[in-house]
Amino acid sequence: MRRKLTDIGSWAGLASLGIVIVATGLGLGTANAQTNAQPQIAHAAGNKTPVVTSGTGQYYFEFRSRQAWDYGHTFVVFGRVGEAPSKNNVAGLSPKGDDPQMWLMGHYVPVPSDTGWTDGDLEDKYITSRYRVLVSKEQYDRTVAFIRQLQAKSTTWSVELYNCNAFVADIANFMGLKVPSSSWIYPKVFVSNMRKINTGHPEAANELVSENVKEMNNPTRDGRAMIASGMIHPDSAPTAGSASPPHVTIGAVRVTNRAANSAVASEPHTP
């Protein structure tokens, strides 16, 4: 379970900067209209996390957030409705490998990335938020092709320049979905806010900062709470010189309207 605790794929508190993901203009023409359908809400077996579904079709893209050390991970799972997804059907951006120091270093400089499955992505008990969009076979194939291209181009992970929220935002933008105005928020807040603004709750866009502050104070948001609750055992925690995980102090989220280039348009650059 080591990667479940150390594969963190989101933002940390570098409070003086902000990133905005913009639409790529390559999206599916009908995806937006589909998400206007009345959302359906269900609960996954063994998990109290609601599954909100919009759109129609036999294929899906499910945007998820999960618990991990300190603040979590955002990613997307995709496949055919009714079929269990495989590891190959998971896409997300995270520091490469299991070394927690790689994650810590990524808060200062870009580090090599992984763009696929990480431990815990397909286990419902770790999921903190999810939003499923149903699509046609043609839309599914086009979006999967885009994801594969994005995975090939996304060779580095950086809190400041391109993190897991930004990676997922590029996929959502391609599909014609709205995304939160900042990628520097907790994964749970990112997915929950995206779900709301795409299912008839436009006022949620103005609740981004307050929801992030609320999650900042949530005692069950990270892996330490998972150990305390007995969901995992202390002997599976990171052991890189300490029984404690790398710690990053998270500051106030900053939301800006300044446009930033998508990773599809250009590669991240170092300051």
N, C-alpha and C positions, 0 to 999 in steps of 0.2 A: 504493500500500500504506500510505499515511500513516495511515488510520484503523485499520489492523490493529495499529499500534503505539501509538496514542494513545487509542483507544476503550476505556478501562479501565472495567469495570463491577463492581467488587467492593469490598472493605473495605481500610482502611489502619490503621496502628497508633495509634489513639487509645485507648490501653490502659486508660483509666479508665472506659470505658463498655462496655455489652453490649446486644445486641439478640436477642430470641428471636421467631421466627415461630410463631404458634399456628394450629391448624386452624380453618378458617372454618365448618365444619359444613355446607358446601354440596356436599360431595364426592359422587362416584359410588358408589352403594351396593355395587357388585360389584367395584370396582377393587382393593380390598384383597385380596379372595379370589383374584383373578387373579394378583397378584404373588407368591402363595405357590407358584406352579408352579415346577418345577425350572428354574433359569436356564440359558439356552443361551449359549455363548461363541463368538464368531467374531472374525475380524480384517478390518477394511476394507481394500480393495485399496490398496496403496501406503502403508499406515499400520500401525504396530505397536500402536496403541491398541486394546485389546480392546473389543468391542461385546457387552455383557451384556444379554440380552433376557429379559424375563419377561412373563407374561400370554398371552392368545390373542386373535386378531382380525386383520382385514385392514388396520387403521389403527394408527398408532404416534405416540408422543410420545417424542422422544429428548432427554434432558437432556445438555448438553455443556458442557465448559470448553475454552478455547483460550488459546494464548499471546498476550501483548500486553506493552506496556511495563510493567515492574515486577512486576505480579502476575496479570494475566490477566482473563478475562471469562467469565461464566456465562450460559447462554441455553438455549432449547429450540427444537428443530426438529420439525415435525410434518407428517404427510401420509399417503398410502396406500402400503402396502408395495409395493416394486417400482417406484415412480415417483420420479424425482428431485425433491427439494423445490425450490421457487422462493424468491426473496427474501421473498415475501409469507408464506411458511410458516416464518418465523423470528420469535421474540419474545424480547426481552431488554431490560434497563434500562441505559442508559448516558448519560453527559453529552451534551448536544446538540452536534452539529457536530464539526469536526476540530481545534478549538483545544485543545492540551494544557493551557493555562492554565485552561480551563473545568473539566477533570478535577481539577486541583490545587485550585481554589477549592471544589469539592464536598467536600473534606475538612474544610471549616470552616463552610460554609453551603450550603443546598440550591441547586442550579442547574437550569436547564431540562433536560429529558431527551428522548432518543429511546427508542422502545420496540420497534423492529423490527430488521431486518438491519443488521449492520455488517460492514465488509470483513474477510474471513477466516473468517466463520462457516460457510461452506459448503465450505471447503477442508480436506480431511482432514489435510494435513501440519501444520496448526497445532493440531489437536485434542489435548488432553492427557488427557481422560477423557470417558466417555460411558456412558449408561444408557438403554436403550430399553424402553418399556412398550407392549405390543400391546393394542389395545382394539377394541370393536365400533364399528360406524358410529354408533349412537345415543350411545355414550359419547364418541366423537370429536367429534360435532357439539356436544354439550353443553359439552365442555371448550374447544373453539375459541370458542364464544360467550362463555364466561367469560374467555378470554384477551383477546378483543377489548374486553370491558368493562374489564378490568384495564389494558389499554394506554391506553384513553381516560381513565382516572382517574389514571394514574401520570404526572403532569406534571413531577415534579422527581426528581432523583437526589441522594442524600446518603449519604456513607459512614456517618454516625452514625444517620440516621433511616430510610433506605430505599435499599438498594443492589441490585445485580443478583442476589446470592444470595437476598435477601429476596423479590424479585420472583418468582424461579423457585420459591421455597418456597411462595408463595401458590398457584401453579399446581399443584404437587405435592400440597399439602394438599387442594385441591379434588378431586383425583383419588383421595383416600383413601390417599396414600402417606405414609410417615414421612419426616421431614426432619431434618438435623443440628440440634443444640440451639443453635447459634450461626450467625449469618450473617457474622460477622467472621472468616472463614477464607479461605484461598486457594481460588479457584474449582476447581482440580483436586481439592483435598481435599474441598470441599463435594460435588461430584458423585460422587466415589469413595465417600465415606462414605454418601451417600444410597443409592447402589447396593447397598452391603453390608448396610445395616440393612433393606433391603426384599427381600433375596434370601437370607434365612436366616442372617445373621451379626449378631445383636443385640449381640454383644460389641464390635462396631465403634463403638458409641455411646461407649464408654469410651476409645476410642483417638483421639478427635478432636484433643485437644491435642497428643499426641505426634506424630501424623501432620502436623499443621500446623507444628510445629517442624522436622520433617524436611524439609518442603517449603520452609520458610524458607531452609534451607541448600542447596537444590538449585541447582546452577550453571546449569541449563538451563531455569529456570522463566520467563524473561522474554525480551523482544525483543532484548536485547543478545546473548544466546546465539544467537538466530536469525541475527544479522549475522555473528557469529564462525563459525558453521557453514556460512555461505554460502547459507542458505535465502532470505535477502533481501539487498539491496545497501545500503550506507551512504547512497547518494543518495536512498533512499526514507524515511530516518529523519526525525523531526520537526525542523523548522528554525526554531522560534520563538525566535530569539536564541541558540541553541546547538545543537550537534550531539548533545548529550546529552538524554535524556528528563527530564521532571520526576521528581524522586526523592522518595519518601516512605519514611521509616524505619518498618518494621513491628515492632510490639512483641508482647508475649505475648497470645495469644487469651484472652478471658474468656468463660466459659460460665455462664449464669445460668438459673435456673428461673422467673424473673419473667416473667409473661405480658405480651406487648405486642400492641397492636391491629394487626390486619392492615390493609393498605392498602385492602382492599375495604370494611372497616367504617368507616374514617375516614381522612381525609387526613393526611399527615405534618405535624407542627407544628414550628415553629422554637423552640429553647430560649429 
